[in-house]
Amino acid sequence: MAIAVVAGARTPFTKMGSTLRSSSGIDLGVGPVNALVDRFALTNDPNGMLVFGSVIQHSDVSNIAREVALESKLHPMTRAFSTVMACATSLSSVAEASSWITRGSVPWALAGGSESMSNFPVSFDHQISRTLGDLKFSRTTQDKFKSIIKLRPKHLAPQIPPVAERLTGLTMGQHCEQMVKEWKVPRAEQDEWAVMTHQRAGKAAGWQAQFITTAPNIKGEPKDNLVRGDTTME
């Protein structure tokens, strides 16, 4: 069976804390999904599927794909499931969607992903969870007091999720440094590649605009603000 990618849409790629800071990961998914639903008149078609992913998981969102589907213009009976594969999450969504179409399970599918670095989840020490659990099942005031006094000031400090890989403790940039040393990629070539990508992205800005859509709670004009098209080696 032949499968084709017939269209695409995305929100702007923006800096953390800028024009998309008030938009959640769900918001960032709803915008592009609605753009494609409108373009192909999918609102009344429950036979398709949404495959969607996000790397940073929030405790109140167990299946971001389903949340995006329900808040978008998709038919409420549209099947939806989530994927996670680090930076390849959206690509994994496309692969999953194509496999469902190949099997004949669905006639069409939307696939993608979103990430809101401005709205990362903040957690607390595990003792907080244990104490809250004990309080829920405490029958007397004395039992509740015994649970509360186990807490210490250090348990109340918020924990920002690390950007490092859990097993190695290294960030993506640090892993990249290891890779270029192992493969002996000169710094000058790395810089040349970086400059080229920014310059090409700057030149393609007008062409890219056709794919950029808005999203709930977006502030300002929906356009990329990460690209530095005038970047030079100097």
QUICORTA-V203141 format. One record per backbone hydrogen bond with DSSP energy under -0.5 kcal/mol. NH is the residue of the N-H (numbers start at 1). CO is the residue of the C=O. E is the energy in kcal/mol with one decimal. If there is no record, write none. Layout:
NH_CO_E ; NH_CO_E
//
This chain:
6_4_-0.8 ; 10_211_-2.6 ; 14_12_-0.8 ; 18_15_-1.7 ; 21_18_-1.9 ; 23_20_-1.7 ; 28_24_-2.3 ; 29_25_-1.0 ; 29_26_-0.6 ; 30_26_-2.5 ; 31_27_-1.9 ; 32_28_-0.7 ; 33_29_-1.9 ; 34_30_-2.8 ; 35_31_-1.8 ; 36_32_-1.9 ; 37_33_-2.6 ; 38_34_-2.6 ; 39_35_-1.8 ; 40_36_-2.1 ; 41_37_-0.6 ; 41_38_-0.6 ; 42_37_-1.8 ; 45_42_-2.1 ; 46_44_-0.7 ; 48_45_-0.6 ; 49_108_-0.7 ; 50_79_-2.5 ; 51_110_-2.8 ; 52_50_-0.5 ; 52_81_-1.8 ; 53_112_-1.2 ; 54_83_-0.9 ; 57_55_-0.8 ; 61_58_-1.7 ; 66_63_-0.6 ; 67_63_-1.8 ; 68_64_-2.7 ; 69_65_-2.4 ; 70_66_-2.4 ; 71_67_-1.9 ; 72_68_-1.1 ; 75_42_-0.5 ; 78_75_-2.4 ; 79_48_-1.1 ; 81_50_-1.7 ; 83_52_-1.2 ; 85_86_-0.6 ; 88_85_-2.4 ; 89_86_-1.5 ; 92_88_-2.5 ; 93_89_-2.0 ; 94_90_-1.9 ; 95_91_-2.1 ; 96_92_-2.6 ; 97_93_-2.6 ; 98_94_-2.4 ; 99_95_-1.7 ; 100_96_-1.8 ; 101_97_-1.9 ; 102_98_-2.6 ; 103_99_-1.9 ; 104_101_-1.2 ; 105_100_-2.1 ; 106_100_-0.9 ; 110_49_-2.8 ; 112_51_-1.9 ; 114_53_-2.0 ; 117_115_-0.7 ; 119_116_-1.1 ; 120_117_-0.7 ; 123_159_-2.1 ; 125_155_-0.9 ; 128_125_-1.8 ; 129_125_-0.8 ; 130_126_-2.2 ; 131_127_-2.6 ; 132_128_-2.5 ; 133_129_-2.2 ; 134_130_-2.4 ; 135_131_-2.7 ; 136_132_-1.8 ; 137_133_-1.2 ; 138_134_-0.7 ; 138_135_-0.7 ; 144_140_-1.9 ; 145_141_-2.4 ; 146_142_-2.2 ; 147_143_-1.6 ; 148_144_-2.3 ; 149_145_-2.3 ; 150_147_-1.0 ; 151_148_-2.0 ; 155_152_-1.8 ; 156_152_-0.6 ; 156_153_-1.4 ; 157_154_-0.9 ; 159_123_-3.7 ; 160_158_-0.6 ; 161_121_-0.8 ; 165_170_-3.3 ; 169_165_-2.8 ; 175_171_-2.2 ; 176_172_-2.3 ; 177_173_-2.0 ; 178_174_-1.7 ; 179_175_-2.2 ; 180_176_-2.7 ; 181_177_-1.7 ; 182_178_-2.2 ; 183_179_-2.6 ; 184_180_-0.5 ; 185_180_-2.4 ; 186_184_-0.7 ; 190_186_-1.8 ; 191_187_-2.6 ; 192_188_-2.4 ; 193_189_-2.1 ; 194_190_-2.2 ; 195_191_-2.7 ; 196_192_-2.3 ; 197_193_-2.2 ; 198_194_-1.9 ; 199_195_-2.5 ; 200_196_-2.7 ; 201_197_-2.2 ; 202_198_-2.3 ; 203_199_-2.0 ; 204_200_-1.8 ; 205_202_-1.1 ; 208_204_-2.9 ; 209_205_-1.5 ; 210_207_-1.0 ; 211_208_-2.3 ; 212_208_-0.7 ; 212_209_-0.6 ; 213_10_-2.8 ; 216_27_-0.5 ; 218_215_-1.6 ; 219_19_-2.9 ; 220_218_-0.5 ; 223_221_-1.6 ; 225_13_-2.0 ; 226_13_-0.9 ; 229_227_-0.6 ; 231_228_-1.8
//
